[in-house]
Amino acid sequence: MFFQLVSSRYEHASLIMTSNLPFARWGDVFGDLTIASAMIDRIVHHADVISLKGNSYRLKQHQPAETTAH
């Protein structure tokens, strides 16, 4: 279904996406390297890809759960 969404919007409308996985891992996620490659091709054609590195802002305040010994 995701491939159909990407294909239907390809060169017709804008699409904003976020992912915590690099493109190299998309084949694992979607279970088909060919479909993942086709989606990536359509997504990055005419795209501005912004890659962010560093620590997660959302996890900045995260505290690990305390473990209790029994």
PDB file of N, H, CA, C and O in Angstrom:
ATOM      1  N   MET A   1       0.815  -1.188   0.000  1.00  0.00           N
ATOM      2  CA  MET A   1       0.000   0.000   0.000  1.00  0.00           C
ATOM      3  C   MET A   1       0.868   1.264   0.000  1.00  0.00           C
ATOM      4  O   MET A   1       0.518   2.266  -0.624  1.00  0.00           O
ATOM      5  N   PHE A   2       1.994   1.205   0.702  1.00  0.00           N
ATOM      6  H   PHE A   2       2.277   0.391   1.209  1.00  0.00           H
ATOM      7  CA  PHE A   2       2.876   2.372   0.746  1.00  0.00           C
ATOM      8  C   PHE A   2       3.424   2.671  -0.644  1.00  0.00           C
ATOM      9  O   PHE A   2       3.513   3.831  -1.046  1.00  0.00           O
ATOM     10  N   PHE A   3       3.790   1.619  -1.378  1.00  0.00           N
ATOM     11  H   PHE A   3       3.718   0.677  -1.051  1.00  0.00           H
ATOM     12  CA  PHE A   3       4.269   1.799  -2.748  1.00  0.00           C
ATOM     13  C   PHE A   3       3.196   2.459  -3.611  1.00  0.00           C
ATOM     14  O   PHE A   3       3.506   3.332  -4.422  1.00  0.00           O
ATOM     15  N   GLN A   4       1.947   2.053  -3.444  1.00  0.00           N
ATOM     16  H   GLN A   4       1.696   1.344  -2.785  1.00  0.00           H
ATOM     17  CA  GLN A   4       0.851   2.647  -4.213  1.00  0.00           C
ATOM     18  C   GLN A   4       0.695   4.126  -3.882  1.00  0.00           C
ATOM     19  O   GLN A   4       0.451   4.935  -4.778  1.00  0.00           O
ATOM     20  N   LEU A   5       0.832   4.491  -2.613  1.00  0.00           N
ATOM     21  H   LEU A   5       1.031   3.835  -1.886  1.00  0.00           H
ATOM     22  CA  LEU A   5       0.756   5.895  -2.216  1.00  0.00           C
ATOM     23  C   LEU A   5       1.874   6.704  -2.861  1.00  0.00           C
ATOM     24  O   LEU A   5       1.631   7.761  -3.444  1.00  0.00           O
ATOM     25  N   VAL A   6       3.084   6.206  -2.754  1.00  0.00           N
ATOM     26  H   VAL A   6       3.281   5.347  -2.280  1.00  0.00           H
ATOM     27  CA  VAL A   6       4.228   6.913  -3.338  1.00  0.00           C
ATOM     28  C   VAL A   6       4.061   7.040  -4.847  1.00  0.00           C
ATOM     29  O   VAL A   6       4.295   8.111  -5.408  1.00  0.00           O
ATOM     30  N   SER A   7       3.661   5.966  -5.504  1.00  0.00           N
ATOM     31  H   SER A   7       3.471   5.096  -5.049  1.00  0.00           H
ATOM     32  CA  SER A   7       3.483   5.987  -6.959  1.00  0.00           C
ATOM     33  C   SER A   7       2.368   6.937  -7.385  1.00  0.00           C
ATOM     34  O   SER A   7       2.499   7.628  -8.395  1.00  0.00           O
ATOM     35  N   SER A   8       1.282   6.979  -6.633  1.00  0.00           N
ATOM     36  H   SER A   8       1.175   6.417  -5.812  1.00  0.00           H
ATOM     37  CA  SER A   8       0.163   7.845  -7.013  1.00  0.00           C
ATOM     38  C   SER A   8       0.507   9.329  -6.869  1.00  0.00           C
ATOM     39  O   SER A   8      -0.043  10.164  -7.588  1.00  0.00           O
ATOM     40  N   ARG A   9       1.412   9.660  -5.947  1.00  0.00           N
ATOM     41  H   ARG A   9       1.858   8.982  -5.363  1.00  0.00           H
ATOM     42  CA  ARG A   9       1.785  11.059  -5.741  1.00  0.00           C
ATOM     43  C   ARG A   9       2.991  11.466  -6.591  1.00  0.00           C
ATOM     44  O   ARG A   9       3.299  12.652  -6.705  1.00  0.00           O
ATOM     45  N   TYR A  10       3.667  10.490  -7.182  1.00  0.00           N
ATOM     46  H   TYR A  10       3.417   9.526  -7.090  1.00  0.00           H
ATOM     47  CA  TYR A  10       4.876  10.749  -7.957  1.00  0.00           C
ATOM     48  C   TYR A  10       4.600  11.721  -9.103  1.00  0.00           C
ATOM     49  O   TYR A  10       3.777  11.451  -9.978  1.00  0.00           O
ATOM     50  N   GLU A  11       5.289  12.838  -9.082  1.00  0.00           N
ATOM     51  H   GLU A  11       5.958  13.057  -8.372  1.00  0.00           H
ATOM     52  CA  GLU A  11       5.196  13.923 -10.058  1.00  0.00           C
ATOM     53  C   GLU A  11       3.794  14.530 -10.173  1.00  0.00           C
ATOM     54  O   GLU A  11       3.495  15.189 -11.169  1.00  0.00           O
ATOM     55  N   HIS A  12       2.938  14.320  -9.182  1.00  0.00           N
ATOM     56  H   HIS A  12       3.181  13.784  -8.374  1.00  0.00           H
ATOM     57  CA  HIS A  12       1.614  14.936  -9.163  1.00  0.00           C
ATOM     58  C   HIS A  12       1.416  15.832  -7.949  1.00  0.00           C
ATOM     59  O   HIS A  12       0.703  16.833  -8.029  1.00  0.00           O
ATOM     60  N   ALA A  13       2.036  15.486  -6.829  1.00  0.00           N
ATOM     61  H   ALA A  13       2.614  14.672  -6.765  1.00  0.00           H
ATOM     62  CA  ALA A  13       1.831  16.240  -5.593  1.00  0.00           C
ATOM     63  C   ALA A  13       3.047  16.073  -4.691  1.00  0.00           C
ATOM     64  O   ALA A  13       3.869  15.179  -4.892  1.00  0.00           O
ATOM     65  N   SER A  14       3.145  16.933  -3.711  1.00  0.00           N
ATOM     66  H   SER A  14       2.477  17.659  -3.548  1.00  0.00           H
ATOM     67  CA  SER A  14       4.252  16.880  -2.758  1.00  0.00           C
ATOM     68  C   SER A  14       4.053  15.761  -1.746  1.00  0.00           C
ATOM     69  O   SER A  14       2.933  15.324  -1.479  1.00  0.00           O
ATOM     70  N   LEU A  15       5.167  15.316  -1.198  1.00  0.00           N
ATOM     71  H   LEU A  15       6.077  15.671  -1.416  1.00  0.00           H
ATOM     72  CA  LEU A  15       5.147  14.269  -0.186  1.00  0.00           C
ATOM     73  C   LEU A  15       6.258  14.576   0.803  1.00  0.00           C
ATOM     74  O   LEU A  15       7.416  14.732   0.414  1.00  0.00           O
ATOM     75  N   ILE A  16       5.909  14.663   2.081  1.00  0.00           N
ATOM     76  H   ILE A  16       4.969  14.536   2.396  1.00  0.00           H
ATOM     77  CA  ILE A  16       6.898  14.879   3.130  1.00  0.00           C
ATOM     78  C   ILE A  16       6.984  13.598   3.945  1.00  0.00           C
ATOM     79  O   ILE A  16       5.972  13.070   4.405  1.00  0.00           O
ATOM     80  N   MET A  17       8.202  13.108   4.116  1.00  0.00           N
ATOM     81  H   MET A  17       9.024  13.538   3.742  1.00  0.00           H
ATOM     82  CA  MET A  17       8.401  11.853   4.829  1.00  0.00           C
ATOM     83  C   MET A  17       9.513  11.993   5.852  1.00  0.00           C
ATOM     84  O   MET A  17      10.429  12.801   5.692  1.00  0.00           O
ATOM     85  N   THR A  18       9.420  11.200   6.899  1.00  0.00           N
ATOM     86  H   THR A  18       8.677  10.544   7.030  1.00  0.00           H
ATOM     87  CA  THR A  18      10.522  11.057   7.843  1.00  0.00           C
ATOM     88  C   THR A  18      10.759   9.572   8.072  1.00  0.00           C
ATOM     89  O   THR A  18       9.836   8.763   7.981  1.00  0.00           O
ATOM     90  N   SER A  19      11.981   9.230   8.365  1.00  0.00           N
ATOM     91  H   SER A  19      12.731   9.888   8.440  1.00  0.00           H
ATOM     92  CA  SER A  19      12.320   7.842   8.649  1.00  0.00           C
ATOM     93  C   SER A  19      13.538   7.810   9.550  1.00  0.00           C
ATOM     94  O   SER A  19      14.432   8.648   9.432  1.00  0.00           O
ATOM     95  N   ASN A  20      13.570   6.852  10.436  1.00  0.00           N
ATOM     96  H   ASN A  20      12.844   6.171  10.532  1.00  0.00           H
ATOM     97  CA  ASN A  20      14.757   6.681  11.257  1.00  0.00           C
ATOM     98  C   ASN A  20      15.685   5.619  10.673  1.00  0.00           C
ATOM     99  O   ASN A  20      16.682   5.251  11.295  1.00  0.00           O
ATOM    100  N   LEU A  21      15.360   5.131   9.489  1.00  0.00           N
ATOM    101  H   LEU A  21      14.550   5.430   8.983  1.00  0.00           H
ATOM    102  CA  LEU A  21      16.187   4.121   8.827  1.00  0.00           C
ATOM    103  C   LEU A  21      16.815   4.671   7.555  1.00  0.00           C
ATOM    104  O   LEU A  21      16.172   5.418   6.817  1.00  0.00           O
ATOM    105  N   PRO A  22      18.058   4.310   7.295  1.00  0.00           N
ATOM    106  CA  PRO A  22      18.666   4.709   6.026  1.00  0.00           C
ATOM    107  C   PRO A  22      18.026   3.937   4.866  1.00  0.00           C
ATOM    108  O   PRO A  22      17.454   2.865   5.065  1.00  0.00           O
ATOM    109  N   PHE A  23      18.127   4.484   3.673  1.00  0.00           N
ATOM    110  H   PHE A  23      18.591   5.354   3.512  1.00  0.00           H
ATOM    111  CA  PHE A  23      17.542   3.831   2.502  1.00  0.00           C
ATOM    112  C   PHE A  23      18.062   2.397   2.335  1.00  0.00           C
ATOM    113  O   PHE A  23      17.330   1.534   1.850  1.00  0.00           O
ATOM    114  N   ALA A  24      19.284   2.138   2.721  1.00  0.00           N
ATOM    115  H   ALA A  24      19.878   2.839   3.115  1.00  0.00           H
ATOM    116  CA  ALA A  24      19.878   0.805   2.568  1.00  0.00           C
ATOM    117  C   ALA A  24      19.106  -0.266   3.342  1.00  0.00           C
ATOM    118  O   ALA A  24      19.202  -1.444   2.997  1.00  0.00           O
ATOM    119  N   ARG A  25      18.350   0.099   4.366  1.00  0.00           N
ATOM    120  H   ARG A  25      18.272   1.056   4.646  1.00  0.00           H
ATOM    121  CA  ARG A  25      17.603  -0.863   5.175  1.00  0.00           C
ATOM    122  C   ARG A  25      16.147  -1.016   4.746  1.00  0.00           C
ATOM    123  O   ARG A  25      15.435  -1.854   5.300  1.00  0.00           O
ATOM    124  N   TRP A  26      15.688  -0.233   3.778  1.00  0.00           N
ATOM    125  H   TRP A  26      16.266   0.447   3.328  1.00  0.00           H
ATOM    126  CA  TRP A  26      14.291  -0.282   3.372  1.00  0.00           C
ATOM    127  C   TRP A  26      13.905  -1.634   2.771  1.00  0.00           C
ATOM    128  O   TRP A  26      12.763  -2.068   2.923  1.00  0.00           O
ATOM    129  N   GLY A  27      14.815  -2.289   2.108  1.00  0.00           N
ATOM    130  H   GLY A  27      15.742  -1.936   1.985  1.00  0.00           H
ATOM    131  CA  GLY A  27      14.527  -3.620   1.559  1.00  0.00           C
ATOM    132  C   GLY A  27      14.169  -4.611   2.653  1.00  0.00           C
ATOM    133  O   GLY A  27      13.291  -5.455   2.471  1.00  0.00           O
ATOM    134  N   ASP A  28      14.850  -4.507   3.794  1.00  0.00           N
ATOM    135  H   ASP A  28      15.563  -3.822   3.942  1.00  0.00           H
ATOM    136  CA  ASP A  28      14.543  -5.372   4.941  1.00  0.00           C
ATOM    137  C   ASP A  28      13.143  -5.086   5.477  1.00  0.00           C
ATOM    138  O   ASP A  28      12.396  -6.009   5.801  1.00  0.00           O
ATOM    139  N   VAL A  29      12.796  -3.818   5.569  1.00  0.00           N
ATOM    140  H   VAL A  29      13.403  -3.068   5.306  1.00  0.00           H
ATOM    141  CA  VAL A  29      11.515  -3.411   6.141  1.00  0.00           C
ATOM    142  C   VAL A  29      10.351  -3.851   5.262  1.00  0.00           C
ATOM    143  O   VAL A  29       9.365  -4.400   5.755  1.00  0.00           O
ATOM    144  N   PHE A  30      10.468  -3.610   3.964  1.00  0.00           N
ATOM    145  H   PHE A  30      11.268  -3.164   3.563  1.00  0.00           H
ATOM    146  CA  PHE A  30       9.364  -3.908   3.051  1.00  0.00           C
ATOM    147  C   PHE A  30       9.405  -5.334   2.515  1.00  0.00           C
ATOM    148  O   PHE A  30       8.473  -5.773   1.842  1.00  0.00           O
ATOM    149  N   GLY A  31      10.474  -6.054   2.809  1.00  0.00           N
ATOM    150  H   GLY A  31      11.231  -5.698   3.357  1.00  0.00           H
ATOM    151  CA  GLY A  31      10.556  -7.459   2.412  1.00  0.00           C
ATOM    152  C   GLY A  31      10.812  -7.702   0.945  1.00  0.00           C
ATOM    153  O   GLY A  31      10.776  -8.847   0.493  1.00  0.00           O
ATOM    154  N   ASP A  32      11.071  -6.643   0.185  1.00  0.00           N
ATOM    155  H   ASP A  32      11.100  -5.713   0.551  1.00  0.00           H
ATOM    156  CA  ASP A  32      11.305  -6.788  -1.253  1.00  0.00           C
ATOM    157  C   ASP A  32      12.221  -5.657  -1.692  1.00  0.00           C
ATOM    158  O   ASP A  32      11.820  -4.493  -1.705  1.00  0.00           O
ATOM    159  N   LEU A  33      13.449  -6.002  -2.051  1.00  0.00           N
ATOM    160  H   LEU A  33      13.775  -6.947  -2.040  1.00  0.00           H
ATOM    161  CA  LEU A  33      14.436  -4.999  -2.440  1.00  0.00           C
ATOM    162  C   LEU A  33      14.026  -4.250  -3.704  1.00  0.00           C
ATOM    163  O   LEU A  33      14.297  -3.056  -3.828  1.00  0.00           O
ATOM    164  N   THR A  34      13.377  -4.934  -4.641  1.00  0.00           N
ATOM    165  H   THR A  34      13.156  -5.904  -4.540  1.00  0.00           H
ATOM    166  CA  THR A  34      12.949  -4.292  -5.883  1.00  0.00           C
ATOM    167  C   THR A  34      11.898  -3.220  -5.622  1.00  0.00           C
ATOM    168  O   THR A  34      11.992  -2.118  -6.163  1.00  0.00           O
ATOM    169  N   ILE A  35      10.901  -3.531  -4.801  1.00  0.00           N
ATOM    170  H   ILE A  35      10.825  -4.427  -4.362  1.00  0.00           H
ATOM    171  CA  ILE A  35       9.865  -2.554  -4.458  1.00  0.00           C
ATOM    172  C   ILE A  35      10.473  -1.398  -3.679  1.00  0.00           C
ATOM    173  O   ILE A  35      10.151  -0.238  -3.933  1.00  0.00           O
ATOM    174  N   ALA A  36      11.353  -1.712  -2.728  1.00  0.00           N
ATOM    175  H   ALA A  36      11.614  -2.655  -2.522  1.00  0.00           H
ATOM    176  CA  ALA A  36      11.999  -0.655  -1.942  1.00  0.00           C
ATOM    177  C   ALA A  36      12.809   0.270  -2.848  1.00  0.00           C
ATOM    178  O   ALA A  36      12.769   1.488  -2.679  1.00  0.00           O
ATOM    179  N   SER A  37      13.529  -0.285  -3.788  1.00  0.00           N
ATOM    180  H   SER A  37      13.562  -1.275  -3.925  1.00  0.00           H
ATOM    181  CA  SER A  37      14.322   0.529  -4.727  1.00  0.00           C
ATOM    182  C   SER A  37      13.431   1.413  -5.589  1.00  0.00           C
ATOM    183  O   SER A  37      13.758   2.574  -5.832  1.00  0.00           O
ATOM    184  N   ALA A  38      12.314   0.875  -6.051  1.00  0.00           N
ATOM    185  H   ALA A  38      12.048  -0.069  -5.854  1.00  0.00           H
ATOM    186  CA  ALA A  38      11.379   1.662  -6.868  1.00  0.00           C
ATOM    187  C   ALA A  38      10.795   2.816  -6.055  1.00  0.00           C
ATOM    188  O   ALA A  38      10.651   3.925  -6.569  1.00  0.00           O
ATOM    189  N   MET A  39      10.457   2.562  -4.786  1.00  0.00           N
ATOM    190  H   MET A  39      10.574   1.661  -4.368  1.00  0.00           H
ATOM    191  CA  MET A  39       9.932   3.634  -3.935  1.00  0.00           C
ATOM    192  C   MET A  39      10.984   4.709  -3.708  1.00  0.00           C
ATOM    193  O   MET A  39      10.698   5.902  -3.804  1.00  0.00           O
ATOM    194  N   ILE A  40      12.200   4.277  -3.405  1.00  0.00           N
ATOM    195  H   ILE A  40      12.432   3.308  -3.327  1.00  0.00           H
ATOM    196  CA  ILE A  40      13.286   5.240  -3.168  1.00  0.00           C
ATOM    197  C   ILE A  40      13.517   6.081  -4.410  1.00  0.00           C
ATOM    198  O   ILE A  40      13.686   7.296  -4.307  1.00  0.00           O
ATOM    199  N   ASP A  41      13.527   5.460  -5.584  1.00  0.00           N
ATOM    200  H   ASP A  41      13.389   4.473  -5.668  1.00  0.00           H
ATOM    201  CA  ASP A  41      13.706   6.208  -6.840  1.00  0.00           C
ATOM    202  C   ASP A  41      12.650   7.291  -6.997  1.00  0.00           C
ATOM    203  O   ASP A  41      12.973   8.424  -7.354  1.00  0.00           O
ATOM    204  N   ARG A  42      11.400   6.958  -6.738  1.00  0.00           N
ATOM    205  H   ARG A  42      11.138   6.037  -6.448  1.00  0.00           H
ATOM    206  CA  ARG A  42      10.311   7.930  -6.886  1.00  0.00           C
ATOM    207  C   ARG A  42      10.364   9.009  -5.806  1.00  0.00           C
ATOM    208  O   ARG A  42      10.055  10.173  -6.062  1.00  0.00           O
ATOM    209  N   ILE A  43      10.758   8.611  -4.599  1.00  0.00           N
ATOM    210  H   ILE A  43      11.008   7.666  -4.390  1.00  0.00           H
ATOM    211  CA  ILE A  43      10.808   9.571  -3.499  1.00  0.00           C
ATOM    212  C   ILE A  43      11.928  10.593  -3.689  1.00  0.00           C
ATOM    213  O   ILE A  43      11.716  11.785  -3.464  1.00  0.00           O
ATOM    214  N   VAL A  44      13.101  10.151  -4.093  1.00  0.00           N
ATOM    215  H   VAL A  44      13.273   9.183  -4.276  1.00  0.00           H
ATOM    216  CA  VAL A  44      14.240  11.074  -4.165  1.00  0.00           C
ATOM    217  C   VAL A  44      14.324  11.856  -5.482  1.00  0.00           C
ATOM    218  O   VAL A  44      15.069  12.832  -5.572  1.00  0.00           O
ATOM    219  N   HIS A  45      13.567  11.436  -6.500  1.00  0.00           N
ATOM    220  H   HIS A  45      12.962  10.643  -6.426  1.00  0.00           H
ATOM    221  CA  HIS A  45      13.562  12.188  -7.759  1.00  0.00           C
ATOM    222  C   HIS A  45      12.922  13.553  -7.511  1.00  0.00           C
ATOM    223  O   HIS A  45      11.785  13.609  -7.044  1.00  0.00           O
ATOM    224  N   HIS A  46      13.591  14.619  -7.798  1.00  0.00           N
ATOM    225  H   HIS A  46      14.515  14.573  -8.178  1.00  0.00           H
ATOM    226  CA  HIS A  46      13.154  15.994  -7.544  1.00  0.00           C
ATOM    227  C   HIS A  46      13.076  16.310  -6.040  1.00  0.00           C
ATOM    228  O   HIS A  46      12.383  17.251  -5.653  1.00  0.00           O
ATOM    229  N   ALA A  47      13.756  15.559  -5.205  1.00  0.00           N
ATOM    230  H   ALA A  47      14.319  14.795  -5.519  1.00  0.00           H
ATOM    231  CA  ALA A  47      13.615  15.735  -3.755  1.00  0.00           C
ATOM    232  C   ALA A  47      14.796  16.474  -3.143  1.00  0.00           C
ATOM    233  O   ALA A  47      15.893  16.515  -3.701  1.00  0.00           O
ATOM    234  N   ASP A  48      14.539  17.042  -2.002  1.00  0.00           N
ATOM    235  H   ASP A  48      13.648  17.008  -1.549  1.00  0.00           H
ATOM    236  CA  ASP A  48      15.580  17.553  -1.122  1.00  0.00           C
ATOM    237  C   ASP A  48      15.636  16.588   0.052  1.00  0.00           C
ATOM    238  O   ASP A  48      14.713  16.538   0.864  1.00  0.00           O
ATOM    239  N   VAL A  49      16.710  15.829   0.142  1.00  0.00           N
ATOM    240  H   VAL A  49      17.461  15.870  -0.518  1.00  0.00           H
ATOM    241  CA  VAL A  49      16.867  14.854   1.223  1.00  0.00           C
ATOM    242  C   VAL A  49      17.729  15.497   2.302  1.00  0.00           C
ATOM    243  O   VAL A  49      18.843  15.948   2.037  1.00  0.00           O
ATOM    244  N   ILE A  50      17.208  15.532   3.503  1.00  0.00           N
ATOM    245  H   ILE A  50      16.303  15.166   3.718  1.00  0.00           H
ATOM    246  CA  ILE A  50      17.922  16.124   4.635  1.00  0.00           C
ATOM    247  C   ILE A  50      18.213  15.004   5.620  1.00  0.00           C
ATOM    248  O   ILE A  50      17.300  14.364   6.142  1.00  0.00           O
ATOM    249  N   SER A  51      19.490  14.778   5.866  1.00  0.00           N
ATOM    250  H   SER A  51      20.232  15.298   5.442  1.00  0.00           H
ATOM    251  CA  SER A  51      19.897  13.724   6.784  1.00  0.00           C
ATOM    252  C   SER A  51      20.414  14.371   8.067  1.00  0.00           C
ATOM    253  O   SER A  51      21.339  15.182   8.037  1.00  0.00           O
ATOM    254  N   LEU A  52      19.812  14.006   9.178  1.00  0.00           N
ATOM    255  H   LEU A  52      19.060  13.348   9.203  1.00  0.00           H
ATOM    256  CA  LEU A  52      20.204  14.558  10.471  1.00  0.00           C
ATOM    257  C   LEU A  52      21.018  13.524  11.230  1.00  0.00           C
ATOM    258  O   LEU A  52      20.668  12.344  11.270  1.00  0.00           O
ATOM    259  N   LYS A  53      22.095  13.977  11.823  1.00  0.00           N
ATOM    260  H   LYS A  53      22.379  14.935  11.791  1.00  0.00           H
ATOM    261  CA  LYS A  53      22.952  13.100  12.623  1.00  0.00           C
ATOM    262  C   LYS A  53      22.973  13.625  14.050  1.00  0.00           C
ATOM    263  O   LYS A  53      22.705  14.803  14.287  1.00  0.00           O
ATOM    264  N   GLY A  54      23.284  12.773  14.978  1.00  0.00           N
ATOM    265  H   GLY A  54      23.502  11.816  14.786  1.00  0.00           H
ATOM    266  CA  GLY A  54      23.423  13.213  16.360  1.00  0.00           C
ATOM    267  C   GLY A  54      22.407  12.562  17.274  1.00  0.00           C
ATOM    268  O   GLY A  54      21.651  11.678  16.872  1.00  0.00           O
ATOM    269  N   ASN A  55      22.409  13.021  18.509  1.00  0.00           N
ATOM    270  H   ASN A  55      23.024  13.739  18.836  1.00  0.00           H
ATOM    271  CA  ASN A  55      21.513  12.481  19.525  1.00  0.00           C
ATOM    272  C   ASN A  55      20.084  12.949  19.281  1.00  0.00           C
ATOM    273  O   ASN A  55      19.853  14.050  18.782  1.00  0.00           O
ATOM    274  N   SER A  56      19.147  12.111  19.634  1.00  0.00           N
ATOM    275  H   SER A  56      19.335  11.216  20.039  1.00  0.00           H
ATOM    276  CA  SER A  56      17.738  12.424  19.473  1.00  0.00           C
ATOM    277  C   SER A  56      17.303  13.479  20.478  1.00  0.00           C
ATOM    278  O   SER A  56      17.572  13.349  21.673  1.00  0.00           O
ATOM    279  N   TYR A  57      16.637  14.514  20.005  1.00  0.00           N
ATOM    280  H   TYR A  57      16.418  14.620  19.035  1.00  0.00           H
ATOM    281  CA  TYR A  57      16.091  15.544  20.890  1.00  0.00           C
ATOM    282  C   TYR A  57      15.007  14.963  21.783  1.00  0.00           C
ATOM    283  O   TYR A  57      14.900  15.333  22.953  1.00  0.00           O
ATOM    284  N   ARG A  58      14.194  14.047  21.235  1.00  0.00           N
ATOM    285  H   ARG A  58      14.281  13.747  20.285  1.00  0.00           H
ATOM    286  CA  ARG A  58      13.111  13.444  22.010  1.00  0.00           C
ATOM    287  C   ARG A  58      13.631  12.601  23.160  1.00  0.00           C
ATOM    288  O   ARG A  58      12.964  12.486  24.189  1.00  0.00           O
ATOM    289  N   LEU A  59      14.804  12.011  23.009  1.00  0.00           N
ATOM    290  H   LEU A  59      15.346  12.104  22.173  1.00  0.00           H
ATOM    291  CA  LEU A  59      15.349  11.155  24.059  1.00  0.00           C
ATOM    292  C   LEU A  59      16.232  11.919  25.044  1.00  0.00           C
ATOM    293  O   LEU A  59      16.788  11.328  25.970  1.00  0.00           O
ATOM    294  N   LYS A  60      16.360  13.226  24.846  1.00  0.00           N
ATOM    295  H   LYS A  60      15.908  13.706  24.093  1.00  0.00           H
ATOM    296  CA  LYS A  60      17.222  14.041  25.697  1.00  0.00           C
ATOM    297  C   LYS A  60      16.812  13.949  27.166  1.00  0.00           C
ATOM    298  O   LYS A  60      17.673  13.841  28.039  1.00  0.00           O
ATOM    299  N   GLN A  61      15.516  13.989  27.449  1.00  0.00           N
ATOM    300  H   GLN A  61      14.816  14.077  26.740  1.00  0.00           H
ATOM    301  CA  GLN A  61      15.024  13.935  28.809  1.00  0.00           C
ATOM    302  C   GLN A  61      14.711  12.510  29.280  1.00  0.00           C
ATOM    303  O   GLN A  61      14.293  12.304  30.420  1.00  0.00           O
ATOM    304  N   HIS A  62      14.913  11.539  28.402  1.00  0.00           N
ATOM    305  H   HIS A  62      15.252  11.706  27.476  1.00  0.00           H
ATOM    306  CA  HIS A  62      14.574  10.144  28.714  1.00  0.00           C
ATOM    307  C   HIS A  62      15.441   9.613  29.845  1.00  0.00           C
ATOM    308  O   HIS A  62      16.661   9.776  29.838  1.00  0.00           O
ATOM    309  N   GLN A  63      14.805   8.987  30.802  1.00  0.00           N
ATOM    310  H   GLN A  63      13.814   8.855  30.807  1.00  0.00           H
ATOM    311  CA  GLN A  63      15.497   8.339  31.902  1.00  0.00           C
ATOM    312  C   GLN A  63      15.252   6.845  31.788  1.00  0.00           C
ATOM    313  O   GLN A  63      14.107   6.420  31.638  1.00  0.00           O
ATOM    314  N   PRO A  64      16.298   6.044  31.857  1.00  0.00           N
ATOM    315  CA  PRO A  64      16.086   4.589  31.796  1.00  0.00           C
ATOM    316  C   PRO A  64      15.223   4.120  32.963  1.00  0.00           C
ATOM    317  O   PRO A  64      15.324   4.641  34.074  1.00  0.00           O
ATOM    318  N   ALA A  65      14.390   3.147  32.700  1.00  0.00           N
ATOM    319  H   ALA A  65      14.308   2.724  31.798  1.00  0.00           H
ATOM    320  CA  ALA A  65      13.529   2.590  33.747  1.00  0.00           C
ATOM    321  C   ALA A  65      14.402   1.929  34.821  1.00  0.00           C
ATOM    322  O   ALA A  65      15.388   1.256  34.519  1.00  0.00           O
ATOM    323  N   GLU A  66      14.012   2.141  36.072  1.00  0.00           N
ATOM    324  H   GLU A  66      13.211   2.687  36.317  1.00  0.00           H
ATOM    325  CA  GLU A  66      14.764   1.526  37.159  1.00  0.00           C
ATOM    326  C   GLU A  66      14.440   0.048  37.228  1.00  0.00           C
ATOM    327  O   GLU A  66      13.294  -0.365  37.053  1.00  0.00           O
ATOM    328  N   THR A  67      15.461  -0.734  37.485  1.00  0.00           N
ATOM    329  H   THR A  67      16.392  -0.399  37.628  1.00  0.00           H
ATOM    330  CA  THR A  67      15.236  -2.172  37.651  1.00  0.00           C
ATOM    331  C   THR A  67      15.198  -2.468  39.147  1.00  0.00           C
ATOM    332  O   THR A  67      15.967  -1.905  39.926  1.00  0.00           O
ATOM    333  N   THR A  68      14.328  -3.323  39.517  1.00  0.00           N
ATOM    334  H   THR A  68      13.703  -3.780  38.884  1.00  0.00           H
ATOM    335  CA  THR A  68      14.211  -3.681  40.931  1.00  0.00           C
ATOM    336  C   THR A  68      14.669  -5.114  41.121  1.00  0.00           C
ATOM    337  O   THR A  68      14.303  -6.008  40.357  1.00  0.00           O
ATOM    338  N   ALA A  69      15.455  -5.311  42.124  1.00  0.00           N
ATOM    339  H   ALA A  69      15.752  -4.585  42.745  1.00  0.00           H
ATOM    340  CA  ALA A  69      15.936  -6.667  42.442  1.00  0.00           C
ATOM    341  C   ALA A  69      14.947  -7.327  43.394  1.00  0.00           C
ATOM    342  O   ALA A  69      14.471  -6.689  44.333  1.00  0.00           O
ATOM    343  N   HIS A  70      14.641  -8.567  43.165  1.00  0.00           N
ATOM    344  H   HIS A  70      15.028  -9.085  42.402  1.00  0.00           H
ATOM    345  CA  HIS A  70      13.706  -9.287  44.028  1.00  0.00           C
ATOM    346  C   HIS A  70      14.437 -10.163  44.966  1.00  0.00           C
ATOM    347  O   HIS A  70      13.819 -10.853  45.776  1.00  0.00           O
TER     348      HIS A  70
END
